[in-house]
Amino acid sequence: MSNNSNMSGLWTDYIRGTQTNNIVPGRQANSDLDRDAFLRLLVTQLQHQNPLDPMDDRDFIAQMAQFSALEQMQNLNATMTQGQAFSMVGKVVIGTTFNHASGQFEQIGGEVSHVVMRNGEPRLVVGGREMAVADVEEVFDVRLNQIHASILTQQSLSLVGRWVQSVVFDSDGTPIDYVEGRVSHIKFENGSPVLVVGNRDVFPANVTGIADGNIIINRNITTEDFGVTPIVGISFVLGEPQIVISDNRTIPLNSIAHLSDALRQEGQNITHGTVSGTVSAIEINAGRVYLVVGTGTDAERVSFTDFARITTPSSDDDTP
């Protein structure tokens, strides 16, 4: 089966509550008698009629009348098919069509963007692919952006009361700010949901972490210069993150993601090479994040970069 089908389990499930199989076996080619075939049969009958007993005029007129009626019906059907095709523009359709490249029947689903004519037949364009009107099996009078907006709203509402973190970027894609806090409520701007975190607005697509409590802010870290200190915030200097501690002092940080994931390991039992024990603290040294395993003179430090290469952090919460 080709991988070019633009079916999405997300929106098909949303529309009809089930995901559709991509291959439908047993479909048969159209075997209807068209007007060209009818005309060929009539000409063949005339060519091979018995010259001693030719076709009766009334029979010939009757057959011509049948041919004329068939042609009118086909013209009417073509007009109706075109009307059906244009009426589907902007709607979501699901159908099965034959893929000549793969030699298999495949299912196509999505929003009809426009209609093109191929040899007098209207073809629906769905996600860059074409399908005949006759191949359409289901039509939904709903637009995908409405579906996505509804799903995004549901996801946003589920975040109320939870802690989120987000990195804000400027127009050039450079990180300029860090937002973390509890989602108090949801508001809407131009129909799209926006998370309200304290006095800040956070767009759902920019959320980088979700938890049931503080992710980075107010968590303690250990530093060589300042000892154990709580994190007040994260700032950026020329796109590079800095940990902000008391008195607006800053500490370089190589990766916000490493810091978030390392803080999740605090209190967890880990094994890394010859080091085994409970993570008692998170240490920052020269921008790098370290796990402190054990306490006192027996404590050992493990670079979180090395630890993350071979160990998947625990998933006790939903923080990415």
N, C-alpha and C positions, 0 to 999 in steps of 0.2 A: 504493500500500500504506500502511496506517495505521502511524504510528510508535508506537502504543501497545503493540506486542508487547513482552513482557518477556523475550524470548530474550536470553541472554548468551553470546557466543562463548567467554568464559572458562570457564564451567562446563560448557557442552556439549562443548567441546574436551576438557576434563578427563575427562568421562564416557565419551565414545565416540570421541574423537580426530578429530572433524570438526565443522565449523560447518554448520548446516542452512539451506538456502534458505528465505526467508520466505514464498514463494508457491509453491503446488503446483497447476499447471493441470490441467484435465481431470477434476476430481472431479465425480461425478454425484450428483444428489439421490436419496434413498432411494425406490425404486419398489416396495417390497414390498406385497403385498395385506394390509391389516389387517382386523380383524374388522368394523369399520364398513362398509368397502367390500364385504366378503363379505355382510353383512346387506342392504345396499342392492341388490346383485345378486339376492339371493334374493327380496326383496320385488318388484323389477321383473319378475322371472321369473313370479311368481305373478299380478301385475297383468295381464301380457300373455299369459298362457297361453291356449290354444285352449279355449273353453268346451265344444266338442264332443269334445275329447280332453284332459281335464285331467291334471295331473301325477299319476302313480301314487303311492299312499300310501307304498310302500316307497322310492321315489325321494326323496320329501319327508323321510321319516324319516332316510334316509341323508345327505341334505344337512344336516339339523339336527344329526345326529351329527358331521358334519364341522365345522359351525359351533361346536359345543360343544367339540370337540377343539382347534380353533384358538384359542378363547377361553382354554382352560386353558393351552395352550402360551404364549400371550401373557402371561397372568398369571404363569406360571412364569418367563418371560423377564424380565418387569419386576422380579420379586423377585431374580433373579440379577443384573440390571443394578444394582439398588440395592446389593446385597452387594458387587459389584465396585467401585462408586463409593466406598462407605465404606472398603473395604480399601485404597484409594489415598491416603487422607488421610495426609499426612506424607511421601509419596513424591514423587519427581521424575517428571513426565510431559512428553512432547512429543507434540503432535498438531496437526492441521490443521482449522480451522473456518471457516465462511463468515461474513464480515463484511458484514452487510446495509447498513451505512453507506457502506462503500467499494465494495461490489459485487465484492469479491475474496476468494479463499481466503487465509487467513493462518495462519502457524504460531504456536502458543503453547507456551511451555515454562516450567517452574518447579515449585516445590513446591506440592502441593495443600494449601491451608489448611483447607478444610472443604467440605461438600456442601450444596447447597440444592435444594429440590424446585420445579420449574416445570411446572405442569399435569400433575402425577403423574410427571414425568421427573426423575431425579436429574441435577444439573449440578455439575461440579467447579469450584471456585473457585481459580484460579491467578493469583496476582499481581493480584487484584481483578477479573479477567476470568472469564467463565464458558465452559465447554465441555462438550459431551456426552461421555458415556463412549464412545460409538461413534466419536468423533473422535480418541480416543487412539491413537497409533501406537507409542509406546515408553514403558515404565515402568522406572524405576530405583529400586531399594530402597536409596537413599542420601539423606542430608539435605544441604541446601546449606551449613549451617553446618559440617558435616564436611568438605565440599569446600573451603570458604574456609579452614578451619583448616589443612588439609593444604597448600594453596598457600602460606599465610602461613608455615608451618613451613619449606617448601622455600626461600622467599625469605629467611627469617632465616638459615638454614644457609649460604646463599651469601654472607652478610656476614661470616662468621667470618674474621678476619685482615685485614679492611678497616677503614678509618677512617670513622667516622660522626659527624655532628653532630646535636644535638637541642636544642630549646628546651622547657623545662618551664614549664607554665602552672598557675596556681592555679585554684580552683573558679570564680572569676569570669572566667577567660580572660585574666588578666593574666600576662605572662611574668615569671618569677621566677628562672630559672636557665638556664645554658647548659652542655651536656655535649658534649665532643668527645674522641675517642680511638679506639683500636683495639679491635675486638670480639674478646675472648679466647675466649668460648664462649657457648652458648645454654642457658638454663634454662627451665623451664616453671612457670607459676603458673596453677592452675585449668585446666590443659590448653592454655593459650595460651603461645606462645614469648615470651621476654624476652631482649633482648641484654644481655650483661654487658660494660660498658666500664670498665676499671679496677675501682674499687669502687662503680660506679654501675650502676643498672638503667635500660635504655632500651627503651621499647615500640616495636616496629617502625613503628607508625602515626605516631609522633612524629618519625621520622627526617626531617631536612630536607636532608641532604647526605651523599654517599657518595664516597669517594676512596681512592686507594692510598697516601696519606700525609697529613701534617698539612694541614688545611683553613684554619684560622685560628691555632690555638694554636702558639706558637714561630715563627710567621712574622714577618718584620721589616716595620715601617712607619716612615715618616718623619713627624715632627711639628715644628711651629714651635718649641715650648718645649723638647723633649727630644731633638731630632735623630733619628737612626736608633735604634730600640729594638725588642726582640722583644715579642710579645704574650704575656702570661702567662695571660690568661683574659678572659672576658666576664662582667660583673655587671650587675645591673639596679637602678635607683633609680626607684621609682614606675612600674615598667613600661618605663622607658626604658633602652636598652642603654648600657653604658660599657665602653670598652676598658681592661683592667687591665694595667699594665706593671710594671716592677720597683718594689720598695718600696711596693707596693699603691697606687701612684698611678693615677689614672683619667683617661681622655680621653673626652669625649662622642662618641657615634656615632649617626647618624641611622638607619642600616639595616645589620643584620647581613648580609642577602642581598647588598647592594652591596659590602660588604667582602669577602665570600667570592668573589664573581664577579670583583671587581677583582684580587684576589690571583692568580686563575687567569690573568690577562693578563700577569703579570710575565714578562719575557723574550720576549714575543710581539711581532711587528711589526704595528703598527696604522696606520691612516690615518683621521684625523678632521678633516674640513674641510681647512684648510691645514697641519695638523700631521701629520707622518708620521715614523715611526721605531720604535725598540725601547723597550718599557716597561721602564725601569730601576728603578723603585721605586713604592711605593704611599704616598701622603701623606694624612694626616688633618688637616683644618683646619676648625674650628668645627663639628665633627660630620660634615662632608661628606667624601666619598671622592674622591680625585683620582688619575689616572694620570700619572706623571712620565715624559715621553717624551724620550729623549736624556740626556746627562750634562753636567756642568759648566755653563758660562755659556750653553750652547745649549739646555739643558733647558727643556721647555715642559710646562705642566700642563693636563690635560684633565679636566673634571668627569665623573666616572663616570656621573652621572645623565644628562648630555647624551649621553655616548658610548653608553650602553645604549639610548637612544631610537632610534638609527639603526643600531646594530651589534649583531648577535647574538654574544655571547661564544663563544670557541672551545670545542669539546666534546672536549678531549683526555682528560678523565676523566668520571666519572658525577656530578659535583657539580651539583645543580639550579641 
